[in-house]
Amino acid sequence: MIRRRTVDSISAALMRFAVIFANALAFLIGIVLVVKACPILAQKSPLQLLFGSTWYPLRGQFGLLPFLVGTVAVTLVAMVLSIPVCLLSAIYLSEYARQRVRSLVMPIVDVLAGIPSVVYGLWGVIVIVPLVRSVGQSLGSDTTGYSLLAGGLVLSVMVVPVIVSVSTEVMRAVPVELRESTIALGATRWETARYVVLRAAHRGIFAAIILGFARAFGETLAVLMVVGNVARIPVSVFDPVYPLPALIANKYGEMMSLPLYDSALMLVALILLVVAACFIVGARLTLRRLGRTA
Amino acid sequence: MKWRRIEEAFVKALMFASMGLVAICLTSILLVIVIRGAGALSFSMLVETPKGGYYLGKSGGIANAIVGSAYLALGGTVLAFALSLPIAFAVQQEYAGRRVASFTRLALDVLWGTPSIVYGAFGFVIMVWMGIRACLLGGILVLALLMMPIMARTFEEVIRMVPRELKEASYAMGATRWETTWAIVARQAVPGIVTGVMLAFGRGIGDAASLLFTAGYSDRIPHSLFDPVASLPLAVFFQIGTPIPEVQQRAYASALVLLIIVLLISLGSRFIGKRFARFAIR
């Protein structure tokens, strides 16, 4: 009996340690990045860093504005393209499709969620970039195809599995009785979906979109491969952009060579972490308040 | 009434159009990678490491990246598993209060959603502080951190689904918390655990941004934990970046190999999960 008790308490202690580690890791990443970002924050004002538009580390200028604009622009283009398509698909899967269709499509969606981002990036280089180039040139712009639009298109495809699977699940969780009573009142399916299901599930759908947003925001290589990486504020969707994650990925090799350079890149990583964490905490708490934990 | 019918038909058409659009995009991804990749893939590519002038289009293969990715993903999976299982056990009611459990879940969600480039930067800083250069060990550790939340979260979900009556029956017979957890809960959750491991493995083997600074890249197969190591996603990334067509061909082939591995794992996890389901009581 004593032995069994000991095993029980030792295992409990080990588990507690693992839990502490998991929770600490979330903070540790943040703290380490803050510590590394401190030197540059001490020398330059945050405004100067965030809204300065010159990136010239040799002269000690670390304006992040073009990169911030790049990231936000690519993410926004992706979401604008993706959200309507995703929601219409999710409504179809949830409200119109038969059980058999749904149980066939949902696993495929899950499999697609697992495709590595470089594969999406490669597809972007082979298919999307030439497509954007020919469309752009026919519209009279001298784009190479490596552009904001290309990045947005690739990202919009990447977030489809996330948004579709979460929002379909949320819509399925709306009680059948609600639908039945609307249909009994003579509403069409679309009216039921629009006035009842969407209204009941809107918070969950919002959370699904935010989760997709978070994924798009931090995506590195797939975007880096197709956006052209020119540190200028884009004027049209056919202009190249330079998102924040791409900045870290491209410049890590040189970052030890100049003062403050590594600090600037860690500040970028910190920005990515904080924004992603805010999105996710918001989305998860919303989903949880809906009585769901998924 | 007629107007409502038209609206219904119109929206339905829109839905079909968007489903079709999604289907076209995703089929196009698979087709493009398979066709381009299959054209470039050969047996020697799979078993040879890069030789002199490889990046100028001379002979060689991507065995370094295949083996490297296997090392990295397997090492990461083992470590992450050892870390995740206790976490998932520990957020059960018997061990943790509701607030600790829900906070831990939130922390894991945040970690799950943290961009992998941030893990890369974090790992890089830690490695610089410890004075280690990019190597297999660094890559494995960072991948383990990246996979841990995925595994812990999926394990935790299935463990929560274990029927309460089963646990109560076990406690009624005088079993301790650990005995119940190990003999009843873990056994019952095996299908979900297998799925979680496969999910995390697939994510780990496909991740590139976190390995960029931590694992480095090398033309040789590593002999020790402190050698830099190549990986398939980075092989795709570096080879598509060169202007030489032969090398770009190899990027397609590497992507195909990666895609096949990921799809096999994903399908395999469904199959294996089902096989193990027969050990579950209900």
Boltz contact constraints between the chains, C-beta under 6 A:
constraints:
  - contact:
      token1: [A, 4]
      token2: [B, 176]
      max_distance: 6.0
  - contact:
      token1: [A, 7]
      token2: [B, 178]
      max_distance: 6.0
  - contact:
      token1: [A, 8]
      token2: [B, 176]
      max_distance: 6.0
  - contact:
      token1: [A, 8]
      token2: [B, 177]
      max_distance: 6.0
  - contact:
      token1: [A, 8]
      token2: [B, 178]
      max_distance: 6.0
  - contact:
      token1: [A, 11]
      token2: [B, 178]
      max_distance: 6.0
  - contact:
      token1: [A, 14]
      token2: [B, 86]
      max_distance: 6.0
  - contact:
      token1: [A, 15]
      token2: [B, 86]
      max_distance: 6.0
  - contact:
      token1: [A, 15]
      token2: [B, 89]
      max_distance: 6.0
  - contact:
      token1: [A, 15]
      token2: [B, 90]
      max_distance: 6.0
  - contact:
      token1: [A, 18]
      token2: [B, 83]
      max_distance: 6.0
  - contact:
      token1: [A, 18]
      token2: [B, 86]
      max_distance: 6.0
  - contact:
      token1: [A, 18]
      token2: [B, 87]
      max_distance: 6.0
  - contact:
      token1: [A, 19]
      token2: [B, 87]
      max_distance: 6.0
  - contact:
      token1: [A, 19]
      token2: [B, 90]
      max_distance: 6.0
  - contact:
      token1: [A, 19]
      token2: [B, 104]
      max_distance: 6.0
  - contact:
      token1: [A, 22]
      token2: [B, 87]
      max_distance: 6.0
  - contact:
      token1: [A, 23]
      token2: [B, 104]
      max_distance: 6.0
  - contact:
      token1: [A, 23]
      token2: [B, 107]
      max_distance: 6.0
  - contact:
      token1: [A, 26]
      token2: [B, 107]
      max_distance: 6.0
  - contact:
      token1: [A, 26]
      token2: [B, 110]
      max_distance: 6.0
  - contact:
      token1: [A, 26]
      token2: [B, 111]
      max_distance: 6.0
  - contact:
      token1: [A, 29]
      token2: [B, 122]
      max_distance: 6.0
  - contact:
      token1: [A, 32]
      token2: [B, 122]
      max_distance: 6.0
  - contact:
      token1: [A, 32]
      token2: [B, 125]
      max_distance: 6.0
  - contact:
      token1: [A, 36]
      token2: [B, 125]
      max_distance: 6.0
  - contact:
      token1: [A, 85]
      token2: [B, 18]
      max_distance: 6.0
  - contact:
      token1: [A, 85]
      token2: [B, 21]
      max_distance: 6.0
  - contact:
      token1: [A, 88]
      token2: [B, 14]
      max_distance: 6.0
  - contact:
      token1: [A, 88]
      token2: [B, 15]
      max_distance: 6.0
  - contact:
      token1: [A, 88]
      token2: [B, 18]
      max_distance: 6.0
  - contact:
      token1: [A, 89]
      token2: [B, 18]
      max_distance: 6.0
  - contact:
      token1: [A, 89]
      token2: [B, 19]
      max_distance: 6.0
  - contact:
      token1: [A, 89]
      token2: [B, 22]
      max_distance: 6.0
  - contact:
      token1: [A, 92]
      token2: [B, 15]
      max_distance: 6.0
  - contact:
      token1: [A, 92]
      token2: [B, 19]
      max_distance: 6.0
  - contact:
      token1: [A, 111]
      token2: [B, 266]
      max_distance: 6.0
  - contact:
      token1: [A, 112]
      token2: [B, 26]
      max_distance: 6.0
  - contact:
      token1: [A, 114]
      token2: [B, 202]
      max_distance: 6.0
  - contact:
      token1: [A, 114]
      token2: [B, 262]
      max_distance: 6.0
  - contact:
      token1: [A, 114]
      token2: [B, 266]
      max_distance: 6.0
  - contact:
      token1: [A, 116]
      token2: [B, 206]
      max_distance: 6.0
  - contact:
      token1: [A, 116]
      token2: [B, 233]
      max_distance: 6.0
  - contact:
      token1: [A, 116]
      token2: [B, 258]
      max_distance: 6.0
  - contact:
      token1: [A, 118]
      token2: [B, 208]
      max_distance: 6.0
  - contact:
      token1: [A, 118]
      token2: [B, 233]
      max_distance: 6.0
  - contact:
      token1: [A, 118]
      token2: [B, 236]
      max_distance: 6.0
  - contact:
      token1: [A, 118]
      token2: [B, 237]
      max_distance: 6.0
  - contact:
      token1: [A, 119]
      token2: [B, 255]
      max_distance: 6.0
  - contact:
      token1: [A, 119]
      token2: [B, 259]
      max_distance: 6.0
  - contact:
      token1: [A, 122]
      token2: [B, 236]
      max_distance: 6.0
  - contact:
      token1: [A, 122]
      token2: [B, 255]
      max_distance: 6.0
  - contact:
      token1: [A, 123]
      token2: [B, 29]
      max_distance: 6.0
  - contact:
      token1: [A, 123]
      token2: [B, 32]
      max_distance: 6.0
  - contact:
      token1: [A, 125]
      token2: [B, 240]
      max_distance: 6.0
  - contact:
      token1: [A, 126]
      token2: [B, 32]
      max_distance: 6.0
  - contact:
      token1: [A, 127]
      token2: [B, 32]
      max_distance: 6.0
  - contact:
      token1: [A, 157]
      token2: [B, 25]
      max_distance: 6.0
  - contact:
      token1: [A, 160]
      token2: [B, 22]
      max_distance: 6.0
  - contact:
      token1: [A, 188]
      token2: [B, 4]
      max_distance: 6.0
  - contact:
      token1: [A, 188]
      token2: [B, 8]
      max_distance: 6.0
  - contact:
      token1: [A, 190]
      token2: [B, 8]
      max_distance: 6.0
  - contact:
      token1: [A, 190]
      token2: [B, 11]
      max_distance: 6.0
  - contact:
      token1: [A, 214]
      token2: [B, 113]
      max_distance: 6.0
  - contact:
      token1: [A, 218]
      token2: [B, 115]
      max_distance: 6.0
  - contact:
      token1: [A, 220]
      token2: [B, 117]
      max_distance: 6.0
  - contact:
      token1: [A, 220]
      token2: [B, 209]
      max_distance: 6.0
  - contact:
      token1: [A, 221]
      token2: [B, 208]
      max_distance: 6.0
  - contact:
      token1: [A, 221]
      token2: [B, 209]
      max_distance: 6.0
  - contact:
      token1: [A, 221]
      token2: [B, 237]
      max_distance: 6.0
  - contact:
      token1: [A, 245]
      token2: [B, 117]
      max_distance: 6.0
  - contact:
      token1: [A, 248]
      token2: [B, 117]
      max_distance: 6.0
  - contact:
      token1: [A, 248]
      token2: [B, 121]
      max_distance: 6.0
  - contact:
      token1: [A, 249]
      token2: [B, 212]
      max_distance: 6.0
  - contact:
      token1: [A, 252]
      token2: [B, 213]
      max_distance: 6.0
  - contact:
      token1: [A, 269]
      token2: [B, 118]
      max_distance: 6.0
  - contact:
      token1: [A, 269]
      token2: [B, 121]
      max_distance: 6.0
  - contact:
      token1: [A, 272]
      token2: [B, 115]
      max_distance: 6.0
  - contact:
      token1: [A, 272]
      token2: [B, 118]
      max_distance: 6.0
  - contact:
      token1: [A, 273]
      token2: [B, 118]
      max_distance: 6.0
  - contact:
      token1: [A, 276]
      token2: [B, 113]
      max_distance: 6.0
  - contact:
      token1: [A, 276]
      token2: [B, 114]
      max_distance: 6.0
  - contact:
      token1: [A, 276]
      token2: [B, 115]
      max_distance: 6.0
  - contact:
      token1: [A, 277]
      token2: [B, 110]
      max_distance: 6.0
  - contact:
      token1: [A, 280]
      token2: [B, 109]
      max_distance: 6.0
  - contact:
      token1: [A, 280]
      token2: [B, 110]
      max_distance: 6.0
  - contact:
      token1: [A, 280]
      token2: [B, 113]
      max_distance: 6.0
  - contact:
      token1: [A, 284]
      token2: [B, 109]
      max_distance: 6.0
